[in-house]
């Protein structure tokens, strides 16, 4: 009967939908790596267990997307664009995702002032271009994210026990703006989604940091996300997923 055929077709569609979840890959650094943390669950690190204080944005997203979505975190602590270049084929292309968030740039800027190993801005641009072109070529949609913040105040800052004076902080902030401009430009050039986290964070902080605190608004240390920071990012990313 016609009814039975329709019913079987529905079952078939449901089974197909279940066997092929939509894959979303998050490519980035330690901020993305912590995106999969859940403060209820200990994360093994070598032989020790770390209990994260904050639930990551990827974990928050998982709670708000359907079962047909597979969210895959591919963040590695300390990564810069040059590091992504060595692994994006294995970590993104080979997984054949439908959607890829690329969120990189903090270490490219910060490491220049701490370890002398940051990224030159045109190296950053060339590296991102290559990654974007290859992922697009495979047919995946891309959302580029601008790098967020190093320190939430204007003024001096201590990150990872490294003191930074006001002048250095001004330079780092100018760099973050310039690197964000590169991301905005590439987004328009390659016609990708753009999640302007730099702008969103700066606006949020200027509205919610009356005492000019160096951390504690969207981050717990000036860089890595607290619960509110994770929530802000998850709320923005969901718009591209659903």
C-alpha positions as semicolon CSV with decimal commas, in nm:
position;residue;x (nm);y (nm);z (nm)
1;X;0,000;0,000;0,000
2;X;0,096;0,362;-0,049
3;X;0,093;0,420;0,327
4;X;0,336;0,134;0,381
5;X;0,571;0,261;0,111
6;X;0,577;0,608;0,265
7;X;0,647;0,455;0,603
8;X;0,936;0,244;0,469
9;X;1,077;0,548;0,291
10;X;1,068;0,745;0,616
11;X;1,248;0,464;0,796
12;X;1,509;0,456;0,519
13;X;1,560;0,833;0,542
14;X;1,594;0,813;0,921
15;X;1,848;0,530;0,899
16;X;2,052;0,720;0,639
17;X;2,044;1,031;0,852
18;X;2,169;0,835;1,151
19;X;2,452;0,665;0,967
20;X;2,595;0,985;0,822
21;X;2,608;1,255;1,085
22;X;2,702;1,602;0,972
23;X;3,063;1,653;1,075
24;X;3,175;1,986;1,214
25;X;3,547;2,030;1,284
26;X;3,694;2,297;1,511
27;X;4,056;2,371;1,415
28;X;4,259;2,580;1,657
29;X;4,487;2,616;1,958
30;X;4,449;2,565;2,336
31;X;4,125;2,765;2,343
32;X;3,972;2,511;2,103
33;X;4,143;2,221;2,282
34;X;3,969;2,326;2,605
35;X;3,646;2,354;2,404
36;X;3,584;1,983;2,458
37;X;3,633;1,997;2,836
38;X;3,347;1,938;3,071
39;X;3,391;2,052;3,428
40;X;3,205;1,739;3,544
41;X;3,471;1,515;3,390
42;X;3,841;1,492;3,460
43;X;4,067;1,525;3,157
44;X;4,370;1,291;3,161
45;X;4,699;1,465;3,088
46;X;4,988;1,221;3,093
47;X;4,952;1,034;3,422
48;X;4,760;1,309;3,597
49;X;4,399;1,417;3,580
50;X;4,308;1,780;3,536
51;X;3,969;1,896;3,652
52;X;3,875;2,186;3,429
53;X;3,688;2,465;3,603
54;X;3,500;2,557;3,289
55;X;3,285;2,372;3,039
56;X;3,414;2,424;2,686
57;X;3,218;2,579;2,399
58;X;3,219;2,258;2,193
59;X;3,068;2,068;2,487
60;X;2,806;2,344;2,525
61;X;2,728;2,319;2,153
62;X;2,689;1,941;2,174
63;X;2,409;1,992;2,425
64;X;2,228;2,217;2,178
65;X;2,262;2,043;1,842
66;X;2,078;1,738;1,714
67;X;2,210;1,381;1,730
68;X;2,283;1,401;1,359
69;X;2,571;1,640;1,431
70;X;2,920;1,518;1,509
71;X;3,132;1,795;1,662
72;X;3,504;1,723;1,648
73;X;3,758;1,931;1,842
74;X;4,099;1,960;1,677
75;X;4,269;2,216;1,899
76;X;4,629;2,180;2,014
77;X;4,778;2,399;2,284
78;X;5,037;2,650;2,161
79;X;4,949;2,609;1,794
80;X;5,007;2,883;1,541
81;X;4,913;2,885;1,172
82;X;5,244;2,713;1,090
83;X;5,139;2,421;1,315
84;X;4,797;2,396;1,151
85;X;4,971;2,368;0,814
86;X;5,142;2,048;0,929
87;X;4,820;1,880;1,039
88;X;4,513;2,024;0,864
89;X;4,513;1,750;0,598
90;X;4,498;1,475;0,857
91;X;4,285;1,661;1,111
92;X;4,035;1,818;0,872
93;X;4,053;1,709;0,506
94;X;4,068;1,335;0,578
95;X;3,758;1,358;0,800
96;X;3,563;1,513;0,510
97;X;3,356;1,749;0,729
98;X;3,067;1,963;0,607
99;X;3,166;2,261;0,821
100;X;3,498;2,382;0,963
101;X;3,561;2,657;1,219
102;X;3,915;2,797;1,200
103;X;4,007;2,992;1,513
104;X;4,379;3,074;1,526
105;X;4,600;3,376;1,590
106;X;4,649;3,430;1,963
107;X;4,981;3,239;1,976
108;X;5,092;3,387;1,643
109;X;5,081;3,726;1,819
110;X;5,160;3,640;2,180
111;X;5,461;3,414;2,115
112;X;5,635;3,693;1,929
113;X;5,649;3,892;2,254
114;X;5,723;3,599;2,486
115;X;5,940;3,352;2,295
116;X;6,035;3,545;1,981
117;X;5,859;3,274;1,779
118;X;5,535;3,439;1,671
119;X;5,417;3,457;1,311
120;X;5,496;3,730;1,069
121;X;5,162;3,871;0,954
122;X;5,214;3,778;0,589
123;X;5,315;3,424;0,688
124;X;4,993;3,411;0,888
125;X;4,797;3,524;0,583
126;X;4,969;3,287;0,339
127;X;4,926;2,991;0,573
128;X;4,557;3,063;0,633
129;X;4,503;3,108;0,256
130;X;4,644;2,763;0,183
131;X;4,435;2,596;0,454
132;X;4,115;2,776;0,347
133;X;4,166;2,703;-0,023
134;X;4,227;2,330;0,034
135;X;3,933;2,286;0,271
136;X;3,701;2,483;0,040
137;X;3,823;2,279;-0,254
138;X;3,696;1,969;-0,080
139;X;3,351;2,121;-0,056
140;X;3,335;2,206;0,313
141;X;3,187;2,532;0,440
142;X;3,427;2,740;0,649
143;X;3,372;2,987;0,931
144;X;3,678;3,201;1,006
145;X;3,708;3,339;1,360
146;X;3,911;3,646;1,447
147;X;4,153;3,605;1,743
148;X;4,006;3,728;2,071
149;X;4,208;3,892;2,348
150;X;4,538;3,884;2,533
151;X;4,447;4,052;2,860
152;X;4,103;4,203;2,915
153;X;4,221;4,540;3,044
154;X;4,402;4,831;2,891
155;X;4,728;4,851;3,083
156;X;4,994;4,619;3,219
157;X;4,940;4,246;3,215
158;X;5,097;3,924;3,339
159;X;5,037;3,613;3,129
160;X;5,205;3,282;3,209
161;X;5,423;3,466;3,466
162;X;5,552;3,696;3,193
163;X;5,507;4,061;3,281
164;X;5,408;4,291;2,996
165;X;5,427;4,667;3,029
166;X;5,170;4,907;2,890
167;X;5,367;4,970;2,570
168;X;5,401;4,600;2,489
169;X;5,032;4,548;2,555
170;X;4,948;4,830;2,314
171;X;5,163;4,663;2,048
172;X;5,004;4,323;2,109
173;X;4,658;4,472;2,085
174;X;4,748;4,650;1,762
175;X;4,877;4,317;1,628
176;X;4,556;4,139;1,729
177;X;4,361;4,405;1,538
178;X;4,584;4,367;1,232
179;X;4,565;3,987;1,240
180;X;4,187;4,014;1,277
181;X;4,182;4,238;0,969
182;X;4,363;3,964;0,776
183;X;4,093;3,714;0,881
184;X;3,815;3,956;0,779
185;X;3,983;4,016;0,442
186;X;4,031;3,643;0,373
187;X;3,671;3,574;0,469
188;X;3,551;3,819;0,207
189;X;3,808;3,700;-0,051
190;X;3,713;3,331;-0,012
191;X;3,347;3,399;0,063
192;X;3,348;3,213;0,396
193;X;3,144;3,266;0,711
194;X;3,298;3,517;0,951
195;X;3,268;3,504;1,327
196;X;3,424;3,829;1,444
197;X;3,510;3,719;1,798
198;X;3,762;4,001;1,838
199;X;3,488;4,261;1,791
200;X;3,235;4,067;1,999
201;X;3,484;4,024;2,288
202;X;3,605;4,386;2,279
203;X;3,246;4,515;2,286
204;X;3,142;4,278;2,563
205;X;3,448;4,366;2,774
206;X;3,402;4,741;2,730
207;X;3,042;4,701;2,853
208;X;3,123;4,464;3,140
209;X;3,464;4,562;3,277
210;X;3,413;4,888;3,469
211;X;3,718;4,828;3,691
212;X;3,953;4,755;3,401
213;X;4,032;4,403;3,529
214;X;4,301;4,210;3,338
215;X;4,094;3,889;3,349
216;X;3,770;3,744;3,478
217;X;3,521;3,887;3,229
218;X;3,528;3,633;2,943
219;X;3,857;3,464;3,036
220;X;4,008;3,330;3,358
221;X;4,366;3,439;3,278
222;X;4,330;3,701;3,007
223;X;4,333;3,447;2,722
224;X;4,160;3,116;2,806
225;X;3,784;3,114;2,834
226;X;3,582;3,110;3,153
227;X;3,219;2,990;3,156
228;X;3,090;3,321;3,022
229;X;3,349;3,329;2,743
230;X;3,261;2,974;2,640
231;X;2,893;3,064;2,644
232;X;2,945;3,375;2,429
233;X;3,135;3,173;2,168
234;X;2,889;2,881;2,172
235;X;2,594;3,122;2,132
236;X;2,763;3,273;1,824
237;X;2,875;2,942;1,669
238;X;2,534;2,779;1,695
239;X;2,406;3,032;1,441
240;X;2,634;2,875;1,179
241;X;2,554;2,515;1,273
242;X;2,178;2,493;1,299
